[in-house]
């Protein structure tokens, strides 16, 4: 005779064992998922904290940049220069770079310790020009022009000073130092000194003061 009752009990025990195993596996998966979610929450919190810190630092940098842009300072020293042509006496050459070298002594040693800029005597004509590339667009505050010390200061008379295409001033008399103030909203990248008379340009130093740099969207 078949032991039906015993077989049924064996089947039930097997089913209970299988169900218990499945439940254990499910509980394990739930715990793993919970741990994963908890880890992701920590990651998101750290990410939020990092973003907040980055925004705070960006705000600080922005304020520093704004402060630097608003400061009026010397912006022309050691910048790139150009002139129509350059005078040389055979032993000394007088390029436009001497206009922005930061050397302007009250002495006559023009070829050595107090060098001047000088266009070529042999190529004199109208519209002699010297330019300074500021490297970016600045708001122009003023232009100081230091005339040659020992002679020929009259050659500066008539020079027109431009910021890009905007005329900001002119030299009308003989002086050692000219301080040309720009109007309120003058912006430019290139400062140009233009002599419409038939005369050479020979100056000691040009100093451009301004703030920036500024860009079109500023």
C-alpha positions as CSV (number, residue, x, y, z in Angstrom):
1,X,0.0,0.0,0.0
2,X,1.3,3.4,-0.9
3,X,2.2,5.7,2.0
4,X,0.3,8.6,0.5
5,X,0.2,10.5,3.8
6,X,4.0,10.4,4.0
7,X,4.5,11.5,0.4
8,X,2.1,14.4,0.9
9,X,4.1,15.5,4.0
10,X,7.4,15.2,2.1
11,X,6.0,17.4,-0.7
12,X,4.8,20.0,1.7
13,X,8.1,20.1,3.5
14,X,9.9,20.6,0.2
15,X,7.5,23.4,-0.8
16,X,8.0,25.1,2.5
17,X,11.8,24.8,2.1
18,X,11.6,26.3,-1.4
19,X,9.3,29.1,-0.3
20,X,11.5,29.9,2.6
21,X,14.5,30.1,0.3
22,X,12.7,32.4,-2.1
23,X,11.7,34.6,0.8
24,X,15.2,34.8,2.1
25,X,16.5,35.6,-1.4
26,X,13.9,38.3,-1.7
27,X,14.8,39.8,1.6
28,X,18.4,39.8,0.6
29,X,17.7,41.6,-2.6
30,X,15.5,44.2,-0.8
31,X,18.4,44.9,1.6
32,X,20.9,45.2,-1.2
33,X,18.6,47.6,-3.1
34,X,18.1,49.6,0.1
35,X,21.9,49.8,0.6
36,X,22.2,50.9,-3.1
37,X,19.6,53.6,-2.7
38,X,21.2,54.8,0.5
39,X,24.6,55.0,-1.3
40,X,23.0,57.0,-4.2
41,X,21.5,59.4,-1.7
42,X,24.9,60.0,-0.2
43,X,26.3,60.5,-3.7
44,X,23.6,63.0,-4.5
45,X,24.1,64.9,-1.3
46,X,27.8,65.1,-1.9
47,X,27.1,66.2,-5.5
48,X,24.8,69.0,-4.2
49,X,27.4,70.1,-1.7
50,X,30.1,70.1,-4.5
51,X,27.9,72.2,-6.8
52,X,27.1,74.6,-4.0
53,X,30.8,75.0,-3.2
54,X,31.6,75.5,-6.9
55,X,28.9,78.2,-7.3
56,X,30.2,80.0,-4.2
57,X,33.7,80.0,-5.5
58,X,32.5,81.1,-8.9
59,X,30.7,84.0,-7.2
60,X,33.9,85.0,-5.4
61,X,35.9,84.9,-8.7
62,X,33.2,87.0,-10.4
63,X,33.5,89.6,-7.7
64,X,37.3,89.6,-8.0
65,X,37.0,90.0,-11.8
66,X,34.5,92.8,-11.4
67,X,36.8,94.6,-9.0
68,X,39.8,94.2,-11.3
69,X,37.8,95.5,-14.3
70,X,36.7,98.6,-12.4
71,X,40.3,99.5,-11.3
72,X,41.9,102.3,-13.3
73,X,45.6,101.2,-13.8
74,X,48.4,101.4,-16.3
75,X,47.5,99.2,-19.2
76,X,50.1,100.0,-21.9
77,X,53.5,99.1,-20.5
78,X,55.4,96.5,-22.5
79,X,52.5,96.1,-25.0
80,X,53.0,95.6,-28.7
81,X,53.7,98.8,-30.6
82,X,54.0,100.0,-34.3
83,X,55.2,103.0,-36.2
84,X,55.5,103.9,-39.9
85,X,59.3,103.6,-39.9
86,X,62.1,103.7,-37.4
87,X,65.1,106.0,-37.2
88,X,68.6,104.7,-36.7
89,X,71.9,106.6,-36.5
90,X,73.9,103.5,-37.3
91,X,74.7,102.6,-33.8
92,X,71.4,103.1,-32.0
93,X,67.9,102.4,-33.2
94,X,64.8,104.1,-31.8
95,X,61.8,101.7,-32.1
96,X,58.2,102.4,-30.9
97,X,58.8,99.9,-28.1
98,X,60.7,102.6,-26.2
99,X,57.3,104.4,-25.7
100,X,56.1,101.6,-23.4
101,X,59.3,100.5,-21.7
102,X,58.6,102.2,-18.4
103,X,61.8,104.4,-18.6
104,X,61.2,108.2,-18.5
105,X,64.0,110.0,-16.7
106,X,64.7,113.7,-16.7
107,X,68.0,113.2,-18.6
108,X,69.3,113.5,-22.1
109,X,70.8,110.0,-22.5
110,X,68.4,109.2,-25.2
111,X,70.3,106.4,-26.8
112,X,71.0,104.4,-23.6
113,X,69.5,105.0,-20.2
114,X,66.6,107.2,-21.3
115,X,65.7,105.9,-24.8
116,X,63.2,107.7,-27.0
117,X,61.0,106.6,-29.9
118,X,61.8,108.2,-33.2
119,X,60.4,107.9,-36.7
120,X,62.9,108.2,-39.6
121,X,64.2,111.7,-40.3
122,X,64.7,110.7,-44.0
123,X,61.1,109.6,-44.5
124,X,59.3,112.6,-43.1
125,X,55.8,113.3,-44.4
126,X,52.3,114.0,-43.1
127,X,50.4,111.4,-41.1
128,X,53.3,109.9,-39.2
129,X,51.7,107.4,-36.7
130,X,52.6,105.4,-33.7
131,X,50.2,102.8,-32.2
132,X,50.0,100.7,-29.0
133,X,48.0,97.5,-29.0
134,X,46.6,97.1,-25.5
135,X,45.8,93.4,-26.2
136,X,42.1,93.7,-25.4
137,X,39.2,96.2,-25.3
138,X,39.6,98.6,-22.3
139,X,37.7,101.6,-21.0
140,X,40.2,104.5,-21.5
141,X,40.6,106.9,-18.7
142,X,43.6,109.0,-19.7
143,X,46.8,109.1,-21.8
144,X,50.0,110.6,-20.5
145,X,52.6,111.6,-23.1
146,X,56.1,112.3,-22.0
147,X,57.8,114.6,-24.5
148,X,61.5,114.4,-25.5
149,X,63.7,116.1,-22.9
150,X,66.7,117.6,-24.7
151,X,65.3,119.0,-27.9
152,X,62.7,119.2,-30.6
153,X,59.6,119.4,-28.3
154,X,57.9,121.4,-30.9
155,X,57.6,118.3,-33.1
156,X,54.8,117.0,-30.7
157,X,52.6,120.0,-31.5
158,X,49.6,118.8,-33.6
159,X,49.6,115.2,-32.6
160,X,46.1,113.7,-32.4
161,X,45.4,110.9,-29.9
162,X,42.9,108.2,-30.8
163,X,41.4,105.2,-29.0
164,X,40.6,103.1,-32.0
165,X,38.5,105.5,-34.2
166,X,37.6,107.9,-31.4
167,X,39.6,111.1,-31.1
168,X,40.2,111.7,-27.4
169,X,42.6,114.7,-27.5
170,X,45.4,116.7,-29.2
171,X,48.7,118.3,-28.4
172,X,48.5,122.1,-29.0
173,X,51.7,123.4,-27.4
174,X,55.2,122.5,-26.2
175,X,55.4,120.8,-22.9
176,X,57.3,118.1,-21.2
177,X,54.2,116.2,-20.1
178,X,50.7,116.0,-21.5
179,X,47.8,114.5,-19.6
180,X,44.9,113.8,-21.9
181,X,41.7,112.8,-20.2
182,X,39.2,110.7,-22.2
183,X,35.4,111.3,-22.0
184,X,33.2,109.1,-20.0
185,X,32.5,106.3,-22.5
186,X,35.6,105.8,-24.5
187,X,36.5,102.2,-25.2
188,X,39.3,100.9,-27.4
189,X,42.0,98.3,-28.0
190,X,44.5,100.4,-29.9
191,X,45.9,103.8,-29.0
192,X,47.1,105.8,-32.0
193,X,49.2,109.0,-32.1
194,X,48.9,110.6,-35.5
195,X,50.8,113.7,-36.7
196,X,48.9,115.4,-39.6
197,X,51.7,117.9,-40.0
198,X,54.8,117.2,-42.0
199,X,56.9,116.3,-39.0
200,X,58.5,113.3,-37.3
201,X,57.3,111.8,-34.0
202,X,59.9,111.5,-31.3
203,X,58.6,110.9,-27.8
204,X,60.0,109.6,-24.5
205,X,57.0,107.6,-23.1
206,X,53.3,107.0,-23.5
207,X,51.2,105.7,-20.6
208,X,47.6,104.6,-21.1
209,X,45.5,104.3,-18.0
210,X,42.1,102.5,-18.1
211,X,40.0,99.7,-16.7
212,X,39.0,96.3,-18.1
213,X,39.3,94.4,-20.1
214,X,35.7,94.7,-21.3
215,X,34.0,92.6,-23.9
216,X,31.0,93.3,-26.1
217,X,28.5,91.7,-23.8
218,X,29.8,93.6,-20.7
